[in-house]
Amino acid sequence: MTYEPQYLYICVVTIVFVCQSVVSIAKFEDYTNGDHSEELDTLYDRKNHFLPTFLPTPSNITYNRGEEAVLQCAIENRGTRTIVWRRASDPNPLTIGMDTYIGDSRFKVIHKKHSLEWNLHISDVTPEDSGVYECQVSAKRRHIRQNVMLTVQALPRKEAPEKSTSKPEISIHGTLFVERGDTLRLTCNATGSEYPPDAIDWFKDGDKIKNNDRVTLSSDVSLSDRTISSTLSIKRGNMTDAGTYICRTPGNLVTSAKVNILNTGTNNEKRVPFIPESVDMTAGPSRSGNSCLRGSEPSRRLLLAMILLTIVCFRGKNFISKHSS
């Protein structure tokens, strides 16, 4: 039994072609799924020549108690991206775009149409407002940030208001965005004009909250500060715990906060509600989408090679059968 040289040549070429295709696909998958993600991100950034850029604005400002503080933030090439203000020490946003996301009406963003400025205004500032604030541009692939340091000076002691003229106040703070399964914790502080309020009651969506196996309520009273503090803790937070929480004193001091429960089973980019899903429409398709397109050519080559190899082997079988007989 002998083989024609032409048949042997075709078989060898086909096998080599298949091997090269397999190696090409393996190298491509190793590049896209292996240790080269940073290089691909760099190439993406080089193609995007119009990334948001912060214009020069004061990064350290000082105001006196009671004044209106203006924290400046000017962005060029913003495109469709969203501007977010937050305190550097707090993961929760203060404002998103033009909307305020805390129960403090002193905070607001001023932005004129076609203007590059998205300035955060804080009226009637107090020393407690001092700290680092962050102006953030929310994009699909990264967050670009700029910090502003605010210092609020207290009035001289002789100008400080008398305790008897202090107005009753109530405030609520805590983590407003809780991942499912984590502990939800809110703290309500209420201050009386002459003495602390008698108690603080908690409500959710209109229903009074009581202690149970998951819910813990604790209180602390400071006579010197005329303040009562109540902490609400809910273990193993679930989706039903999302909603509006209200704390109220017998003297009709009321405030509220809206809590969101994040579903950890979803993609990270889709489960960050305090950044309003601003997808960068100018960023182009994702790398995962492009990988399919770029990988289609090696796949077609491999398929073609397999078809050729099948045809050649089939003909070779007939050739061998004919000469054997």
C-alpha positions, 0 to 999 in steps of 0.5 A: 500500500502506497500514498500519493505525494499530493495526498501526503502534502495536503494532509501535512499542510492541513494539520499545520494549519489547524495547529496554528489556529489552535495556538492563535486562539489560545494566545488570544484568550490568554491575552484577553482573560489573563494578566493583560487587562490593565494593558487593554484598559490603557489602550482604551484610555488612549483612544478616548481623547476627551476624558473629563478634566477638572478646571482650577478651583480653590481646594481649601476654603474657610467660612465663619459659622452661619455663613453660606459656604460655596464649594466650587467644582468645574468640569470640562468634557463632562459629556453625559456623565453625572456629577456627585458630591459627597463627604470623603468620610461618608460613602453616601452621596450628598447630591447627585446631579441637581438632586439632594440625597440627604435630609438636610435642606442646607445642602444644594447644587447650583448649576446654570445651563451650559455652565461648567460649574457644579458648585455645592452650596451649604447654608448656615454652616457650623463647625461640624460641617468642616472636613474634606468634600469630594466632587466626583465624575461618575463614569462607566470605567472609573470615577474621577475625583477632586477634593475640597477642604472646608473649614468653618470657624466658630463664633467667639464665645461672647457672641455664642447664643445662650442655651435658653434660646437654642432651638430644638433640633433633630437629625438622622444619619447612618448607612443609607445603602446596605448590602443584603445580609449586612446590618442596617444601622441608623442613629437619631439625635434630638436636642431640646431647648432646655432639656433632652426630649423624653424619648425617640420613637422609630417608624418604617413606612408608617409602622412603629418599630419594636425590638425583636430577634433582628431589631435592636433599639438603644438610647443614650441621654446627655443632660449637658448637651440636652440631647437624646440619641437613639440607635436602630440596628437591624441584623441580616438586612433583606429587601423588605427592610428597604424603605423610609425610616422616621424618628420622632420625639413626643415634642413632634420633632420629626425627621426621616431617611430612605434606606436602600438594600442592595442585591449582592447577586447582581453585577456591581455596575448595576447595584450602585443606586446612589450613582444614578446608573450613568452609562458613558455613552461616548465610551464605546462598546465594552471589551467583553463585546469586542472580544467576541468580534475579534475572536471570530476570525480564529474561530472561522479558521479553525472551523475551515481547517476541520472541514478540510481535514475531514474531506482530505481524510475521507478522500484518503480513505477511498484512495487507500481502499482502492489501492488495497483492492 
